[in-house]
Amino acid sequence: MQMKIVLRSILVFTFITFFLSSTTFAETIKGKIEVIGESDNSIDVITVEGTPYEMGYAHGVLAKDKINVILNKVMPAMCKTAGIGLDFLDQVYKQAEPYIPDDYKEEMRGLADGAGVTLESVHCYHIIPDVSEYHCTFFAAWGKAVPDNRLIQIRALDYETEAHIQDNPAIIIRKPAHGVPFCSIAWTGFIGVVSGINSEHIAMSEIGDNFGEEHETLDGEPMIFVMRDVLQNAVSLDEALKIVEKARRTSSFLYCIGDGKTNDARAMATAKDVFNVYSDRDLPFPGHLDDLVYMSMGLDSNWNEKVFKVLSAKYGKITEMVAMEDVMTGLGTGDLHAIAFDVTNLKIWVANAAPDATPAYKRVYVPYNLKESFVKP
């Protein structure tokens, strides 16, 4: 007997059995999908759990239609905008494949099976961040910089919107069978991390940079998986830093890692052969304040001065509202998505670019409390 369950609206469920053929075989879907926000500010919240394959398969089934749109329409448009072909992405993936953890490969396989797409297209989708040029902004503030005992952090992603990846935003919560539950703020069908936070109050932000070709390689673990390594495994700031240090890194990236349990954070400059960690006392440019790290658009960008001026004017009063209104909206950073984190209390505020390309920083920031979402059954 063949049974099909068609998802036509918001479905919230934990265990749903889909019978995929006339045989007695059945695949258990371990996940749920819901929507937060209003109208075109809405965001899918996708929660999956279990083994890597189970998480990928559930994600694929729950978001099948949107994943097909992204892989068949959005990804080719992104390639056209970047001036690269799918064959190039395939070649780059093959270079990186030996360094990608097997668990992530299994999750991508599950996603492809669940969504009914080719595994090759899923691979290509996940290699785009390492071959793209984009600049962003982050800061983390705690202690004397804030009015209360919290760690406030941002991640403002400045990236092209012509391909319409912003039409399919997602907050993806994973509860792996082995590892720390974590949240990735990204897009449907994405298993890596470009912005995120875990249940151990570790948050991570990122900026692309360029330290010169001699410091870069594609023979390594893609950035999106290094960031995932951190969120899925680190329970402290020290552990997070060590994971990035030990990774076989690729291109030039700046990172901010915050720890909301100890209310502390570090900024980093990394590449194939570069690993520099900065505290609030030794940032690599003028403009230091206690209990505050920040970077914007690159180590040598004049945006660092712009961000410092805003934060220094609000020093001692930095909250999520300052993060959203004064930094991201005020300066105009975060074209594709803009996120404020209350790392201490596991809260996020997320804005995404509109289908008409209105930048995220001009849009509504949708709040979401992650505490209950991280609880394992």
Residue frames relative to the residue before (quaternion, step in Angstrom):
aa qw qx qy qz dx dy dz
M 1.0000 0.0000 0.0000 0.0000 0.00 0.00 0.00
Q 0.2032 -0.7919 0.5667 0.1021 3.55 -0.81 1.01
M 0.0539 -0.7878 0.6136 0.0014 3.54 -0.87 0.99
K 0.0775 -0.7840 0.6145 0.0421 3.56 -1.01 0.78
I 0.1628 -0.7612 0.6209 0.0925 3.53 -0.99 0.88
V 0.1651 -0.8073 0.5629 0.0643 3.58 -0.55 1.15
L 0.2747 -0.7600 0.5688 0.1528 3.56 -0.79 1.05
R 0.0153 -0.8357 0.5479 -0.0345 3.59 -0.37 1.22
S 0.7821 0.1589 -0.0929 0.5953 3.61 1.19 -0.26
I 0.7336 -0.3694 0.2895 0.4915 3.56 -1.22 -0.28
L 0.0500 -0.7964 0.6026 -0.0048 3.55 -0.70 1.09
V 0.0772 -0.7781 0.6223 0.0360 3.54 -0.88 0.93
F 0.2730 0.7546 -0.5544 0.2207 3.54 -0.52 1.13
T 0.3943 -0.7207 0.5213 0.2310 3.52 -1.21 0.47
F 0.8059 0.0015 0.0101 0.5919 3.58 0.76 -0.93
I 0.0847 0.7758 -0.6173 0.0993 3.57 -0.57 1.19
T 0.2542 -0.7782 0.5560 0.1441 3.58 -0.81 0.95
F 0.1443 -0.7716 0.6171 0.0546 3.51 -0.81 1.09
F 0.2302 -0.7473 0.6049 0.1501 3.58 -0.83 0.97
L 0.2133 -0.8517 0.4741 0.0664 3.51 -0.37 1.28
S 0.7999 0.1118 -0.0790 0.5843 3.63 1.19 -0.15
S 0.6656 -0.5039 0.3646 0.4125 3.55 -1.29 0.00
T 0.5465 0.5916 -0.4128 0.4254 3.57 1.25 -0.02
T 0.6322 -0.5380 0.3954 0.3931 3.56 -1.29 -0.04
F 0.4359 0.7095 -0.4590 0.3097 3.61 1.29 0.01
A 0.0359 0.7864 -0.6159 0.0318 3.57 -0.99 0.82
E 0.2321 -0.7600 0.5945 0.1229 3.55 -1.06 0.81
T 0.3096 -0.7635 0.5382 0.1774 3.56 -0.74 1.02
I 0.2704 -0.7593 0.5756 0.1381 3.53 -0.87 1.02
K 0.1061 -0.8054 0.5828 0.0182 3.53 -0.56 1.20
G 0.6131 0.5475 -0.3713 0.4318 3.53 0.16 1.24
K 0.1470 -0.7613 0.6195 0.1223 3.52 -1.35 -0.04
I 0.1521 -0.7659 0.6154 0.1076 3.53 -1.27 0.35
E 0.0361 0.7731 -0.6318 0.0443 3.54 -1.01 0.88
V 0.3430 -0.7320 0.5511 0.2068 3.56 -1.26 0.16
I 0.0987 -0.7646 0.6336 0.0640 3.54 -1.04 0.86
G 0.7003 0.4451 -0.3309 0.4494 3.58 -1.18 0.44
E 0.4457 -0.7030 0.5058 0.2265 3.52 -1.32 0.33
S 0.8739 0.0615 -0.0299 0.4813 3.54 -1.21 0.67
D 0.8214 -0.2076 0.1388 0.5127 3.61 -0.83 -0.93
N 0.5587 0.5385 -0.4135 0.4763 3.57 1.28 0.38
S 0.4427 0.7191 -0.4449 0.2983 3.59 1.27 0.01
I 0.1388 -0.7735 0.6168 0.0454 3.54 -1.22 0.69
D 0.3991 -0.6849 0.5534 0.2558 3.57 -0.96 0.84
V 0.1325 -0.7390 0.6537 0.0947 3.54 -1.05 0.83
I 0.0680 -0.8125 0.5782 -0.0300 3.55 -0.42 1.29
T 0.0624 -0.7991 0.5979 0.0019 3.57 -0.69 1.11
V 0.0361 0.7925 -0.6061 0.0566 3.58 -0.79 1.03
E 0.0628 -0.8021 0.5936 0.0187 3.56 -1.20 0.48
G 0.5892 0.6059 -0.4226 0.3274 3.54 -1.31 0.20
T 0.7640 -0.2790 0.2646 0.5181 3.53 -1.19 -0.67
P 0.6859 -0.4632 0.3341 0.4510 3.61 -1.20 0.24
Y 0.6736 0.4809 -0.3120 0.4665 3.60 0.84 -0.90
E 0.6494 0.5255 -0.3231 0.4446 3.61 0.92 -0.85
M 0.6559 0.4994 -0.3207 0.4664 3.60 0.96 -0.80
G 0.6708 0.4938 -0.3001 0.4648 3.57 0.94 -0.86
Y 0.6598 0.5163 -0.3107 0.4489 3.56 0.93 -0.90
A 0.6509 0.5087 -0.3173 0.4657 3.59 0.92 -0.87
H 0.6316 0.5294 -0.3188 0.4681 3.57 0.96 -0.88
G 0.6751 0.5146 -0.2902 0.4419 3.57 0.90 -0.95
V 0.6802 0.4773 -0.2884 0.4758 3.57 0.92 -0.89
L 0.6867 0.5127 -0.2901 0.4259 3.58 0.84 -0.97
A 0.8051 0.2268 -0.0932 0.5401 3.58 1.01 -0.80
K 0.1290 0.8604 -0.4870 0.0765 3.57 1.18 0.58
D 0.6993 0.4878 -0.2941 0.4319 3.59 0.70 -1.03
K 0.6949 0.4704 -0.2841 0.4638 3.58 0.87 -0.92
I 0.6166 0.5364 -0.3484 0.4591 3.59 1.04 -0.71
N 0.6422 0.5159 -0.3237 0.4655 3.58 0.99 -0.78
V 0.6324 0.5197 -0.3315 0.4692 3.59 1.00 -0.76
I 0.6704 0.5071 -0.3051 0.4476 3.58 0.86 -0.95
L 0.7368 0.4346 -0.2506 0.4534 3.58 0.78 -0.98
N 0.7487 0.4161 -0.2226 0.4656 3.59 1.01 -0.74
K 0.7853 0.2792 -0.1511 0.5315 3.60 1.16 -0.51
V 0.7268 0.4445 -0.2591 0.4550 3.56 0.72 -1.08
M 0.6772 0.5071 -0.3142 0.4307 3.60 0.79 -0.94
P 0.6523 0.4819 -0.3426 0.4742 3.67 0.85 -0.72
A 0.6363 0.5199 -0.3306 0.4643 3.59 1.07 -0.71
M 0.6275 0.5227 -0.3306 0.4730 3.59 1.04 -0.74
C 0.6407 0.5205 -0.3194 0.4655 3.58 0.99 -0.80
K 0.6462 0.5211 -0.3176 0.4582 3.57 0.96 -0.87
T 0.6543 0.5122 -0.3078 0.4633 3.58 0.95 -0.90
A 0.7260 0.4311 -0.2349 0.4815 3.57 1.00 -0.86
G 0.4336 -0.7212 0.4438 0.3080 3.58 1.26 -0.20
I 0.5843 0.5384 -0.3886 0.4666 3.56 1.10 0.72
G 0.3775 -0.7289 0.5268 0.2206 3.57 -1.23 0.41
L 0.6469 -0.5177 0.3864 0.4051 3.54 -1.27 0.34
D 0.6061 0.5568 -0.3595 0.4398 3.58 1.10 -0.62
F 0.6162 0.5329 -0.3365 0.4723 3.57 1.11 -0.68
L 0.6451 0.5122 -0.3205 0.4676 3.59 0.94 -0.88
D 0.6355 0.5318 -0.3272 0.4542 3.57 1.00 -0.80
Q 0.6513 0.5104 -0.3129 0.4663 3.59 0.99 -0.82
V 0.6591 0.5039 -0.3112 0.4635 3.56 0.97 -0.86
Y 0.6235 0.5331 -0.3486 0.4534 3.58 0.98 -0.79
K 0.6579 0.5152 -0.3186 0.4474 3.59 0.91 -0.86
Q 0.6117 0.5304 -0.3486 0.4723 3.60 1.12 -0.59
A 0.7340 0.4409 -0.2287 0.4632 3.54 0.94 -0.95
E 0.5110 0.7183 -0.3956 0.2578 3.57 1.11 -0.67
P 0.6556 0.5191 -0.3525 0.4201 3.66 0.83 -0.75
Y 0.7331 0.4285 -0.2238 0.4784 3.59 1.17 -0.51
I 0.5436 0.5932 -0.4025 0.4367 3.58 1.30 0.05
P 0.4928 -0.6777 0.4471 0.3131 3.63 -0.71 0.97
D 0.5879 -0.6141 0.4040 0.3377 3.56 -1.02 0.85
D 0.6088 0.5690 -0.3601 0.4194 3.59 1.03 -0.72
Y 0.6712 0.4869 -0.3073 0.4669 3.59 0.97 -0.77
K 0.6070 0.5353 -0.3481 0.4731 3.57 1.11 -0.64
E 0.6490 0.5086 -0.3123 0.4718 3.57 1.01 -0.80
E 0.6462 0.5088 -0.3286 0.4643 3.59 0.99 -0.75
M 0.6376 0.5067 -0.3293 0.4777 3.59 1.02 -0.74
R 0.6267 0.5250 -0.3351 0.4683 3.60 1.04 -0.72
G 0.6529 0.5084 -0.3100 0.4682 3.57 0.98 -0.84
L 0.6369 0.5308 -0.3223 0.4568 3.57 1.01 -0.84
A 0.6543 0.5110 -0.3091 0.4639 3.57 0.94 -0.88
D 0.6638 0.4959 -0.3063 0.4686 3.59 0.92 -0.87
G 0.6885 0.4983 -0.2900 0.4400 3.57 0.88 -0.91
A 0.7406 0.4014 -0.2199 0.4919 3.57 0.98 -0.82
G 0.4068 -0.7268 0.4673 0.2964 3.58 1.23 -0.25
V 0.5079 0.6094 -0.4397 0.4211 3.58 1.01 0.87
T 0.6033 -0.5626 0.4030 0.3964 3.57 -1.22 0.25
L 0.5437 -0.6141 0.4601 0.3398 3.54 -1.09 0.68
E 0.6020 0.5766 -0.3546 0.4235 3.58 1.07 -0.72
S 0.6601 0.4996 -0.3158 0.4637 3.60 0.98 -0.80
V 0.6193 0.5272 -0.3384 0.4733 3.59 1.09 -0.69
H 0.6284 0.5345 -0.3262 0.4615 3.58 0.99 -0.82
C 0.6710 0.5076 -0.3002 0.4495 3.58 0.88 -0.97
Y 0.6172 0.5657 -0.3304 0.4358 3.57 1.00 -0.86
H 0.7425 0.4319 -0.2207 0.4621 3.56 0.95 -0.88
I 0.6372 0.5076 -0.3544 0.4591 3.61 1.19 0.00
I 0.4704 0.7138 -0.4283 0.2929 3.61 1.21 -0.36
P 0.6591 0.5304 -0.3545 0.3982 3.69 0.76 -0.83
D 0.6852 0.4940 -0.3044 0.4404 3.62 0.99 -0.68
V 0.7394 0.3588 -0.2274 0.5224 3.61 1.20 -0.30
S 0.5614 0.5935 -0.3826 0.4316 3.57 1.29 0.30
E 0.3273 -0.7087 0.5863 0.2164 3.54 -1.26 0.51
Y 0.2629 0.7514 -0.5748 0.1896 3.56 -0.72 1.03
H 0.1859 -0.7726 0.6008 0.0864 3.52 -1.18 0.65
C 0.0983 -0.8202 0.5625 -0.0346 3.53 -0.96 0.89
T 0.3585 -0.7136 0.5592 0.2228 3.55 -1.35 -0.13
F 0.0858 0.7716 -0.6303 -0.0018 3.56 -1.17 0.60
F 0.0600 0.7471 -0.6599 -0.0533 3.49 -1.38 0.22
A 0.1175 -0.7404 0.6516 0.1163 3.53 -1.35 0.29
A 0.0504 -0.8078 0.5867 -0.0288 3.57 -0.86 1.02
W 0.0807 0.7853 -0.6055 0.1007 3.57 -0.99 0.87
G 0.7778 0.3920 -0.2153 0.4415 3.59 -1.26 -0.24
K 0.8536 -0.0390 0.0625 0.5158 3.59 -0.75 -1.09
A 0.6289 0.5784 -0.3343 0.3978 3.59 1.17 -0.51
V 0.7493 0.3514 -0.1860 0.5296 3.59 1.20 -0.49
P 0.5311 -0.6589 0.4265 0.3192 3.61 -1.15 0.45
D 0.7691 0.2323 -0.1307 0.5808 3.56 1.26 -0.21
N 0.6422 -0.5664 0.3698 0.3605 3.56 -1.27 0.21
R 0.4244 0.6833 -0.4766 0.3548 3.56 0.48 1.25
L 0.3214 -0.6757 0.6129 0.2539 3.52 -1.40 0.15
I 0.1018 -0.7866 0.6088 0.0179 3.57 -0.65 1.18
Q 0.0146 0.8060 -0.5873 0.0723 3.57 -0.81 1.02
I 0.1355 -0.7813 0.5976 0.1182 3.59 -1.18 0.47
R 0.0741 -0.7243 0.6766 0.1101 3.46 -1.46 0.17
A 0.0273 -0.7961 0.6035 -0.0365 3.58 -0.46 1.24
L 0.1555 -0.8200 0.5491 0.0438 3.59 -0.44 1.25
D 0.0983 -0.7867 0.6092 0.0170 3.56 -0.55 1.23
Y 0.2383 0.7566 -0.5467 0.2681 3.54 -0.30 1.33
E 0.6378 -0.5629 0.3617 0.3816 3.57 -1.15 0.56
T 0.2321 -0.7854 0.5643 0.1042 3.55 -1.14 0.75
E 0.4112 0.7469 -0.4501 0.2654 3.60 1.26 0.00
A 0.6859 0.4927 -0.2863 0.4526 3.59 1.08 -0.66
H 0.4147 -0.7595 0.4142 0.2822 3.59 1.36 -0.12
I 0.2266 0.7583 -0.5746 0.2085 3.58 0.93 0.76
Q 0.5944 0.5991 -0.3509 0.4057 3.59 1.18 -0.58
D 0.5562 0.6210 -0.3945 0.3865 3.60 1.21 -0.26
N 0.7672 0.3063 -0.1589 0.5406 3.59 1.23 -0.33
P 0.0986 0.8279 -0.5458 0.0832 3.62 0.69 1.04
A 0.0161 -0.8065 0.5909 -0.0083 3.57 -1.12 0.60
I 0.2205 -0.6748 0.6845 0.1660 3.48 -1.29 0.64
I 0.0748 -0.8329 0.5483 -0.0092 3.57 -0.37 1.23
I 0.1188 -0.7995 0.5885 0.0171 3.55 -0.60 1.21
R 0.0794 -0.8054 0.5874 0.0039 3.54 -0.71 1.12
K 0.1015 -0.7586 0.6424 0.0403 3.52 -1.06 0.91
P 0.1361 -0.8472 0.5089 0.0690 3.57 0.30 1.26
A 0.5953 -0.5680 0.4295 0.3722 3.55 -1.15 0.62
H 0.7750 0.1151 -0.0640 0.6181 3.56 1.13 -0.68
G 0.6844 0.4430 -0.3357 0.4718 3.55 -0.45 1.19
V 0.6329 -0.5406 0.4222 0.3592 3.50 -1.41 -0.02
P 0.4654 -0.6408 0.5171 0.3245 3.63 -0.91 0.78
F 0.0563 0.8150 -0.5725 0.0696 3.58 -0.95 0.85
C 0.3384 -0.7233 0.5752 0.1773 3.51 -1.34 0.39
S 0.1170 -0.7586 0.6386 0.0551 3.54 -0.99 0.94
I 0.1934 -0.7549 0.6144 0.1237 3.58 -0.82 0.98
A 0.2560 0.7765 -0.5169 0.2536 3.56 -0.30 1.25
W 0.6068 -0.5137 0.4457 0.4115 3.56 -0.87 -1.08
T 0.6853 -0.4986 0.3407 0.4070 3.52 -1.22 0.52
G 0.8213 0.2672 -0.2003 0.4624 3.55 -1.04 0.82
F 0.5830 0.5913 -0.3607 0.4247 3.59 1.29 0.05
I 0.1691 -0.8154 0.5462 0.0903 3.61 -0.68 1.02
G 0.5926 0.5597 -0.3719 0.4441 3.58 1.26 -0.14
V 0.3994 -0.6857 0.5476 0.2655 3.57 -1.31 -0.27
V 0.0298 -0.7519 0.6567 0.0499 3.54 -1.09 0.81
S 0.7596 0.0603 -0.0415 0.6462 3.57 1.30 -0.39
G 0.3069 0.7947 -0.4875 0.1914 3.61 -0.76 0.83
I 0.1823 -0.7480 0.6324 0.0859 3.49 -1.44 0.15
N 0.2191 -0.7923 0.5510 0.1436 3.60 -1.03 0.65
S 0.7031 -0.4932 0.3236 0.3970 3.55 -1.33 0.21
E 0.6364 0.5051 -0.3201 0.4872 3.58 1.30 -0.24
H 0.5341 -0.6706 0.3726 0.3552 3.58 1.30 0.42
I 0.4504 0.6233 -0.4937 0.4060 3.56 1.05 0.83
A 0.0474 -0.7955 0.6040 -0.0055 3.60 -0.70 1.11
M 0.1044 -0.8099 0.5767 0.0246 3.57 -1.07 0.73
S 0.0787 -0.7696 0.6336 0.0043 3.53 -1.01 1.01
E 0.1648 -0.8118 0.5590 0.0373 3.58 -1.19 0.48
I 0.0858 -0.7601 0.6428 0.0421 3.54 -1.29 0.60
G 0.3761 -0.6992 0.5547 0.2489 3.59 -1.03 0.73
D 0.0015 0.7831 -0.6218 0.0139 3.60 -1.09 0.70
N 0.2528 -0.7530 0.5791 0.1838 3.58 -1.26 -0.12
F 0.1106 -0.8198 0.5615 0.0201 3.57 -0.36 1.26
G 0.6792 -0.4415 0.2904 0.5093 3.59 1.29 0.03
E 0.6178 -0.6018 0.3675 0.3479 3.55 -1.05 0.82
E 0.6166 0.5756 -0.3541 0.4039 3.59 1.05 -0.66
H 0.6986 0.4457 -0.2624 0.4944 3.58 1.25 -0.37
E 0.6988 0.4824 -0.2550 0.4625 3.59 1.25 -0.02
T 0.0231 0.7726 -0.6339 0.0250 3.53 -1.25 0.58
L 0.3269 -0.7077 0.5780 0.2413 3.54 -1.29 0.30
D 0.5489 0.5806 -0.3952 0.4533 3.56 1.34 0.07
G 0.5910 0.5417 -0.3867 0.4557 3.55 0.38 1.24
E 0.6571 -0.4870 0.3835 0.4289 3.54 -1.29 -0.13
P 0.4744 -0.6915 0.4580 0.2949 3.62 -0.64 1.05
M 0.6525 -0.5591 0.3643 0.3590 3.52 -1.14 0.78
I 0.6601 0.5361 -0.3235 0.4149 3.60 0.90 -0.89
F 0.6895 0.4483 -0.2809 0.4947 3.57 1.16 -0.52
V 0.5622 0.5495 -0.3921 0.4778 3.60 1.17 -0.45
M 0.6597 0.4942 -0.3081 0.4750 3.57 0.94 -0.87
R 0.6434 0.5026 -0.3315 0.4729 3.57 0.99 -0.72
D 0.5752 0.5794 -0.3745 0.4395 3.61 1.03 -0.72
V 0.6586 0.5180 -0.3027 0.4543 3.55 0.96 -0.94
L 0.7444 0.4337 -0.2522 0.4407 3.57 0.65 -1.09
Q 0.6997 0.4669 -0.2825 0.4610 3.60 1.03 -0.64
N 0.7977 0.3307 -0.1497 0.4815 3.59 1.17 -0.40
A 0.6898 0.5110 -0.2977 0.4175 3.60 1.04 -0.64
V 0.1344 -0.7808 0.6058 0.0723 3.55 -1.05 0.85
S 0.7600 0.2143 -0.1591 0.5925 3.59 1.28 0.12
L 0.6540 -0.5074 0.3894 0.4040 3.55 -1.29 0.32
D 0.6468 0.5233 -0.3263 0.4487 3.59 0.91 -0.84
E 0.6535 0.5051 -0.3188 0.4650 3.58 0.94 -0.85
A 0.6389 0.5379 -0.3235 0.4448 3.57 0.97 -0.86
L 0.6636 0.5039 -0.3030 0.4624 3.58 0.91 -0.91
K 0.6601 0.5140 -0.3104 0.4513 3.58 0.96 -0.82
I 0.6131 0.5463 -0.3524 0.4489 3.60 1.06 -0.71
V 0.6717 0.4736 -0.3001 0.4841 3.59 0.92 -0.85
E 0.6390 0.5411 -0.3269 0.4383 3.58 0.97 -0.83
K 0.7379 0.4326 -0.2311 0.4635 3.59 0.89 -0.92
A 0.5247 0.6560 -0.4095 0.3558 3.60 1.21 -0.36
R 0.4168 -0.6342 0.5717 0.3118 3.56 -1.22 0.47
R 0.1513 -0.8567 0.4912 0.0444 3.54 0.15 1.36
T 0.3767 -0.7421 0.5213 0.1889 3.55 -1.25 0.49
S 0.8558 0.0259 0.0316 0.5158 3.57 -0.25 -1.30
S 0.6720 -0.4916 0.3771 0.4057 3.55 -1.37 -0.09
F 0.1277 0.7872 -0.5902 0.1257 3.55 -0.66 1.14
L 0.2558 -0.7118 0.6335 0.1627 3.50 -1.25 0.66
Y 0.0971 -0.8067 0.5820 0.0332 3.57 -0.95 0.86
C 0.1227 -0.7221 0.6675 0.1338 3.50 -1.36 0.40
I 0.0278 -0.7815 0.6233 0.0006 3.57 -0.81 1.01
G 0.0950 -0.8036 0.5874 0.0138 3.53 -0.79 1.10
D 0.1989 -0.7558 0.6145 0.1081 3.56 -1.15 0.71
G 0.2428 -0.8212 0.5067 0.0991 3.56 -0.37 1.29
K 0.5582 0.5727 -0.4093 0.4393 3.59 1.24 0.00
T 0.7670 0.2940 -0.1623 0.5467 3.56 1.00 -0.83
N 0.2978 -0.7658 0.4999 0.2738 3.59 1.31 -0.27
D 0.4840 0.5916 -0.4652 0.4464 3.49 0.46 1.35
A 0.0224 -0.8055 0.5922 0.0007 3.59 -1.16 0.46
R 0.1488 -0.7561 0.6286 0.1053 3.52 -1.33 0.38
A 0.2774 -0.6947 0.6316 0.2039 3.53 -1.30 0.53
M 0.1283 -0.8022 0.5805 0.0552 3.58 -1.15 0.58
A 0.1603 -0.7131 0.6676 0.1419 3.52 -1.31 0.49
T 0.0483 0.8287 -0.5500 0.0920 3.59 -0.57 1.14
A 0.0919 0.7377 -0.6682 0.0281 3.51 -1.35 0.42
K 0.7989 -0.2599 0.1980 0.5051 3.56 -1.26 -0.28
D 0.8204 0.1076 -0.0060 0.5615 3.56 0.84 -1.04
V 0.5980 0.5293 -0.3609 0.4816 3.57 1.21 0.53
F 0.1691 0.7565 -0.6228 0.1066 3.55 -0.96 0.92
N 0.1370 0.7911 -0.5735 0.1628 3.53 -0.10 1.35
V 0.1666 -0.7878 0.5901 0.0581 3.55 -0.86 1.05
Y 0.1168 -0.8110 0.5730 0.0194 3.57 -0.89 1.00
S 0.2476 -0.7331 0.6164 0.1459 3.53 -1.05 0.89
D 0.7205 -0.4086 0.3173 0.4618 3.57 -1.28 -0.13
R 0.6873 0.5098 -0.2787 0.4359 3.62 1.15 -0.52
D 0.8197 0.2522 -0.1048 0.5035 3.62 1.13 -0.45
L 0.1384 0.7922 -0.5744 0.1530 3.58 0.91 0.88
P 0.5001 -0.7178 0.4052 0.2654 3.63 -0.95 0.83
F 0.7050 0.3306 -0.2755 0.5638 3.60 1.09 0.72
P 0.6432 -0.5318 0.3640 0.4134 3.63 -1.16 0.37
G 0.6738 0.5005 -0.3667 0.4013 3.54 -1.19 0.56
H 0.2433 0.7784 -0.5331 0.2253 3.58 0.35 1.26
L 0.0156 0.7575 -0.6526 0.0104 3.54 -1.12 0.81
D 0.5709 -0.5945 0.4298 0.3687 3.59 -1.03 0.69
D 0.8613 0.1392 -0.1086 0.4765 3.54 -1.18 0.75
L 0.6650 0.4459 -0.3132 0.5107 3.58 1.01 0.79
V 0.0307 0.7557 -0.6540 0.0148 3.57 -0.91 0.97
Y 0.0671 0.7975 -0.5936 0.0847 3.57 -1.06 0.75
M 0.0475 0.7517 -0.6578 -0.0030 3.54 -1.33 0.42
S 0.0158 -0.8119 0.5834 -0.0139 3.55 -1.11 0.66
M 0.8814 0.0254 -0.0684 0.4666 3.54 -0.91 1.09
G 0.7484 -0.3332 0.2124 0.5327 3.62 1.23 0.05
L 0.6547 -0.5411 0.3553 0.3903 3.57 -1.21 0.48
D 0.7773 0.3558 -0.1753 0.4884 3.57 0.99 -0.81
S 0.4584 0.7125 -0.4293 0.3129 3.59 1.24 0.23
N 0.4861 -0.6503 0.4933 0.3123 3.59 -1.12 0.64
W 0.4688 0.6658 -0.4410 0.3774 3.58 1.28 -0.04
N 0.5580 0.5990 -0.3990 0.4130 3.59 1.12 -0.49
E 0.6500 0.4990 -0.3103 0.4818 3.57 1.02 -0.76
K 0.6267 0.5412 -0.3382 0.4472 3.59 1.00 -0.79
V 0.6763 0.4862 -0.2930 0.4695 3.57 0.88 -0.97
F 0.6422 0.5348 -0.3271 0.4411 3.59 0.95 -0.85
K 0.6409 0.5333 -0.3327 0.4407 3.60 0.93 -0.83
V 0.6670 0.4886 -0.3061 0.4720 3.58 0.94 -0.86
L 0.7039 0.4709 -0.2746 0.4554 3.58 0.83 -0.96
S 0.6475 0.5083 -0.3336 0.4594 3.59 0.98 -0.71
A 0.6289 0.5283 -0.3339 0.4625 3.61 1.10 -0.65
K 0.7445 0.3603 -0.1964 0.5266 3.57 1.16 -0.63
Y 0.3248 0.7898 -0.4787 0.2040 3.58 1.29 0.11
G 0.7675 0.2830 -0.2646 0.5107 3.53 -0.89 1.04
K 0.7607 0.3026 -0.1605 0.5513 3.55 1.30 -0.32
I 0.3690 0.7550 -0.4762 0.2588 3.58 1.22 0.34
T 0.0486 0.7761 -0.6218 0.0928 3.55 -0.72 1.19
E 0.7114 -0.4012 0.3255 0.4763 3.56 -1.28 -0.14
M 0.6199 0.5392 -0.3521 0.4485 3.62 1.09 -0.61
V 0.6201 0.5078 -0.3363 0.4945 3.60 1.04 -0.70
A 0.6283 0.5473 -0.3266 0.4460 3.56 0.98 -0.88
M 0.7327 0.4272 -0.2362 0.4742 3.57 0.84 -1.00
E 0.7829 0.3900 -0.1936 0.4445 3.57 0.68 -1.13
D 0.7701 0.3828 -0.2062 0.4668 3.60 0.76 -1.00
V 0.7440 0.3899 -0.2328 0.4902 3.59 0.90 -0.87
M 0.7887 0.3428 -0.2122 0.4642 3.59 0.38 -1.16
T 0.7284 0.3848 -0.2456 0.5108 3.60 0.72 -1.00
G 0.6728 0.5313 -0.3044 0.4151 3.57 0.88 -0.93
L 0.7526 0.3614 -0.2022 0.5120 3.59 0.93 -0.88
G 0.3982 -0.7241 0.4762 0.3007 3.57 1.16 -0.50
T 0.4782 0.6248 -0.4779 0.3905 3.55 0.70 1.11
G 0.6571 0.4292 -0.3744 0.4938 3.54 -0.91 1.01
D 0.0203 0.8380 -0.5431 0.0493 3.59 0.70 1.09
L 0.7758 0.3642 -0.1872 0.4801 3.58 0.73 -1.08
H 0.7631 -0.2037 0.0763 0.6086 3.56 0.95 -0.82
A 0.1768 -0.7685 0.6128 0.0505 3.51 -1.22 0.72
I 0.0197 -0.8294 0.5541 -0.0687 3.57 -0.66 1.16
A 0.1247 -0.7363 0.6595 0.0865 3.53 -1.10 0.83
F 0.1663 -0.7843 0.5940 0.0660 3.56 -0.97 0.96
D 0.1342 -0.6603 0.7242 0.1465 3.51 -1.20 0.70
V 0.2205 -0.8349 0.4911 0.1148 3.55 0.15 1.34
T 0.6234 0.5680 -0.3338 0.4212 3.57 1.04 -0.75
N 0.8006 0.2850 -0.1248 0.5121 3.58 0.91 -0.93
L 0.4421 -0.7350 0.4248 0.2894 3.58 1.31 0.29
K 0.4593 0.6381 -0.4815 0.3873 3.56 0.83 1.06
I 0.0849 -0.7906 0.6047 0.0465 3.56 -1.12 0.69
W 0.1586 -0.7278 0.6567 0.1182 3.53 -1.34 0.48
V 0.0648 -0.8438 0.5312 -0.0408 3.58 -0.52 1.21
A 0.0322 -0.7665 0.6414 0.0131 3.55 -0.97 0.93
N 0.1325 -0.7909 0.5949 0.0558 3.57 -1.05 0.79
A 0.5905 -0.5585 0.4426 0.3788 3.56 -1.17 0.56
A 0.4725 -0.6748 0.4942 0.2777 3.56 -1.15 0.64
P 0.6589 -0.4962 0.3720 0.4258 3.61 -1.20 0.32
D 0.6875 0.4554 -0.2883 0.4866 3.61 1.11 -0.60
A 0.5601 -0.6487 0.3384 0.3885 3.59 1.37 0.31
T 0.3097 0.6984 -0.5642 0.3131 3.62 1.13 0.43
P 0.4494 -0.7320 0.4282 0.2807 3.62 -0.58 1.07
A 0.6571 -0.5479 0.3615 0.3705 3.53 -1.18 0.68
Y 0.6723 0.5327 -0.3174 0.4043 3.59 0.88 -0.89
K 0.6673 0.4597 -0.3088 0.4981 3.62 1.25 -0.19
R 0.6250 0.5804 -0.3078 0.4217 3.55 1.29 -0.09
V 0.6756 -0.4710 0.3757 0.4249 3.55 -1.35 -0.04
Y 0.2925 -0.7209 0.6017 0.1811 3.57 -1.00 0.87
V 0.2228 -0.7965 0.5546 0.0911 3.56 -0.55 1.21
P 0.3069 -0.7780 0.5163 0.1841 3.63 -0.63 1.06
Y 0.0309 0.7831 -0.6211 0.0097 3.55 -1.20 0.58
N 0.2475 -0.7615 0.5868 0.1207 3.57 -0.90 1.02
L 0.2667 -0.8280 0.4820 0.1047 3.55 -0.55 1.20
K 0.4387 0.7426 -0.4509 0.2299 3.60 1.17 -0.36
E 0.7323 0.4079 -0.2475 0.4858 3.59 0.70 -1.03
S 0.6135 0.5810 -0.3520 0.4027 3.58 1.05 -0.67
F 0.6875 0.5021 -0.2812 0.4429 3.58 1.09 -0.66
V 0.5139 0.6603 -0.4211 0.3503 3.62 1.19 -0.29
K 0.3143 -0.7379 0.5673 0.1868 3.55 -0.83 0.99
P 0.5212 -0.6508 0.4418 0.3311 3.63 -1.01 0.75
